[in-house]
Amino acid sequence: MSDAVPWRAVEGGVKLSLRLTPKAGRDGIDGIGELSDGRSVLLVRVRAVPKKGAANKALLEKMLAKALKAPERDVSVEAGHTARIKTVLLTGDKAELCHALEALTQPGAG
């Protein structure tokens, strides 16, 4: 796996690439993985089903906002609403968000 992280600072916050697994046995953040094309992604699983946006809502509200201690309004799916691979925009202080993501992806943190 490459040493690249699946997030990058952008104007107004951080963009995060992730792979969402719905209908999982548990909710959880499983660290950083690599796609077949070499891109790094945050691996996230939720128990919610991918119906009527339930999995995306669980991802944003229950997983990311809570784990990053960010308001739900500051976490939004920017691309991939109906796909497993998503781009999420985290609005806020870039340095704080990057630090929180680094801490979240340390072994045993998720």
C-alpha positions in Angstrom: 0.0 0.0 0.0 1.2 3.5 -0.7 1.8 6.0 2.1 -0.7 8.5 0.6 -3.6 9.5 2.7 -7.2 9.6 1.3 -7.8 13.3 2.2 -6.5 16.6 1.0 -6.9 20.2 2.1 -9.1 22.3 -0.1 -10.5 25.8 0.1 -12.7 25.8 3.2 -11.9 22.4 4.5 -10.8 18.9 3.5 -11.9 16.5 0.8 -12.0 12.8 1.8 -12.2 9.8 -0.5 -13.8 6.7 1.0 -15.2 3.3 0.3 -18.5 2.7 2.0 -19.7 -0.8 2.7 -23.5 -0.8 3.5 -25.4 -3.7 5.2 -22.3 -4.6 7.2 -22.4 -6.5 10.5 -21.3 -3.4 12.4 -20.6 0.3 12.0 -16.9 1.1 11.9 -14.0 2.8 10.4 -11.5 0.2 9.3 -8.5 2.5 8.4 -7.0 3.3 5.0 -7.2 0.9 2.1 -6.1 1.1 -1.5 -8.2 0.7 -4.6 -7.1 -1.4 -7.6 -6.0 1.8 -9.4 -3.8 2.8 -6.5 -5.9 5.5 -4.9 -6.1 5.6 -1.1 -9.5 5.5 0.5 -10.9 5.5 4.0 -12.6 2.2 4.6 -16.0 2.7 6.3 -18.8 0.2 7.0 -22.4 0.9 8.2 -25.2 -1.4 9.2 -27.7 0.7 7.2 -29.0 -0.4 3.9 -28.3 1.7 0.7 -32.0 2.6 0.3 -33.4 6.2 0.2 -30.0 7.5 1.4 -30.0 5.6 4.7 -26.4 4.4 4.3 -25.2 7.9 3.4 -27.0 9.4 6.3 -25.5 6.8 8.7 -22.1 7.5 7.2 -22.3 11.2 7.6 -24.2 11.5 10.9 -23.3 8.4 12.9 -19.7 7.8 11.6 -17.9 10.8 10.3 -19.4 13.7 12.1 -19.3 11.9 15.4 -15.8 10.5 15.0 -14.4 13.9 13.9 -16.5 15.8 16.6 -17.8 18.0 13.8 -21.3 19.4 13.3 -23.4 17.3 10.9 -23.9 20.3 8.7 -20.1 20.4 8.1 -20.0 16.9 6.5 -21.5 16.3 3.1 -21.2 13.8 0.2 -19.8 15.8 -2.7 -19.6 12.9 -5.3 -20.7 9.3 -5.4 -24.1 9.6 -3.7 -25.2 6.2 -5.1 -21.8 4.6 -5.4 -19.6 2.8 -2.9 -16.6 5.1 -3.6 -17.5 8.6 -2.4 -15.9 12.0 -2.0 -16.9 13.7 1.2 -16.4 17.4 1.9 -15.5 18.3 5.5 -16.0 22.0 6.1 -13.9 23.7 8.8 -10.3 24.3 9.9 -8.0 22.3 7.5 -5.3 21.6 10.1 -7.7 20.4 12.7 -9.6 18.2 10.3 -6.4 16.6 9.0 -5.1 16.0 12.5 -8.5 14.4 13.5 -8.3 12.2 10.4 -4.8 11.1 11.2 -5.8 10.2 14.7 -8.8 8.4 13.5 -6.8 6.2 11.1 -4.2 5.1 13.6 -4.3 1.4 14.3 -6.9 0.6 16.9 -8.5 4.0 16.7 -11.6 3.2 14.6 
